[in-house]
Amino acid sequence: MQLVRMNKKTYSEFWGKESKHLADQGIYAALSKEIPDENVLEIGCGSGLSTSYLASTRSVLAIDNNEHLVSLANASLVAKGVAARIIHADLFALSEKEKNEIQAFSPKGIVCWFIGSHLDDVDRRTSLSLAITERPKKYRENIEDLLLTEMLCQPTVEWIHLANRVGVIESVSEHDIIEATKDDYNTHLFSSNGFEITRVKVIDWERNGSNFMYVNAHNPNLMPGSAAPRVVSILAKRIRSA
Ligand SMILES: C[S@@+](CC[C@H](N)C(=O)[O-])C[C@H]1O[C@@H](n2cnc3c(N)ncnc32)[C@H](O)[C@@H]1O
């Protein structure tokens, strides 16, 4: 498939289709079962399908910087008859008013599923000295770092839930994926911030029928062989008070 540089609008159109594909496979339903039914701050609502699953049993405050996706999300919530508040804002530049709204919401959890954006955003928030294939991964990591800052990780936050897509080589066992994910995220993100991973789950993901243009970063540890798509659900809980 030829890679095309998506802008805000085309990204919203592609993600609208991709998220329907994820919803049709039950992936949002499976992810939302992994977390408690408590007030949740959703980072990146996309077209609102993830939001509607979350909001069916919880209060949701979502943040997204793409106005096209915010419109799709609000329309999707109305169509599904569920309510959630969506703030149109950039996580890298939240105003005092937006930070105060998050604080007043008193989130118990933060959800950040499939975080990413079009290349204009990615280029703005990552170093251009990185190869173009490495920047989306760095963008995701920069957002993950923001999740643990005081601005988002209020003292009320007890858990953080991430969902990432991965490619799994046949010879790698589910146990190995789970242990490698725990080791990586505890070391780089959670342990130094008073959180610890309590559960990692690997969920099947059928990519047939999806035409979303994912960019795969180079992985020096990857063994040769064809990689099967999976979704990794990562739940971390607070182990030290803020
Ligand atoms: C790949 S979509 C995933 C959406 C949703 N979580 C889902 O699972 O369907 C990523 C979302 O994060 C949003 N996003 C990316 N960077 C952001 C930022 N800096 N501030 C706010 N939202 C952002 C994008 O606009 C997009 O809606």
The ligand as a MOL file (V3000), in Angstrom:
LIG
                    3D

  0  0  0     0  0            999 V3000
M  V30 BEGIN CTAB
M  V30 COUNTS 27 29 0 0 0
M  V30 BEGIN ATOM
M  V30 1 C -5.7970 6.9830 16.4620 0
M  V30 2 S -6.9790 8.0160 17.1590 0 CHG=1
M  V30 3 C -7.6330 7.0060 18.4740 0
M  V30 4 C -8.9370 7.5350 18.9560 0
M  V30 5 C -9.6410 6.7080 20.0170 0
M  V30 6 N -8.8590 6.6220 21.2280 0
M  V30 7 C -9.9590 5.3400 19.5100 0
M  V30 8 O -9.4380 4.3770 20.0780 0
M  V30 9 O -10.7120 5.2230 18.5460 0 CHG=-1
M  V30 10 C -5.9760 9.1430 18.1060 0
M  V30 11 C -6.7260 10.3670 18.5590 0
M  V30 12 O -5.8790 11.1650 19.3990 0
M  V30 13 C -6.0620 12.5300 19.0590 0
M  V30 14 N -4.8380 13.2740 19.4110 0
M  V30 15 C -3.6190 13.0750 18.9040 0
M  V30 16 N -2.7580 13.9880 19.3880 0
M  V30 17 C -3.4560 14.7770 20.2310 0
M  V30 18 C -3.1350 15.9130 21.0110 0
M  V30 19 N -1.9200 16.4310 20.9930 0
M  V30 20 N -4.0810 16.4900 21.7590 0
M  V30 21 C -5.3580 15.9800 21.7630 0
M  V30 22 N -5.7330 14.9100 21.0230 0
M  V30 23 C -4.8000 14.3150 20.2580 0
M  V30 24 C -6.2800 12.4840 17.5520 0
M  V30 25 O -6.8770 13.6610 17.0440 0
M  V30 26 C -7.1530 11.2510 17.4060 0
M  V30 27 O -8.5120 11.5590 17.5600 0
M  V30 END ATOM
M  V30 BEGIN BOND
M  V30 1 1 1 2
M  V30 2 1 2 3
M  V30 3 1 2 10
M  V30 4 1 3 4
M  V30 5 1 4 5
M  V30 6 1 5 6
M  V30 7 1 5 7
M  V30 8 2 7 8
M  V30 9 1 7 9
M  V30 10 1 10 11
M  V30 11 1 11 12
M  V30 12 1 11 26
M  V30 13 1 12 13
M  V30 14 1 13 14
M  V30 15 1 13 24
M  V30 16 1 14 15
M  V30 17 1 14 23
M  V30 18 2 15 16
M  V30 19 1 16 17
M  V30 20 1 17 18
M  V30 21 2 17 23
M  V30 22 1 18 19
M  V30 23 2 18 20
M  V30 24 1 20 21
M  V30 25 2 21 22
M  V30 26 1 22 23
M  V30 27 1 24 25
M  V30 28 1 24 26
M  V30 29 1 26 27
M  V30 END BOND
M  V30 END CTAB
M  END
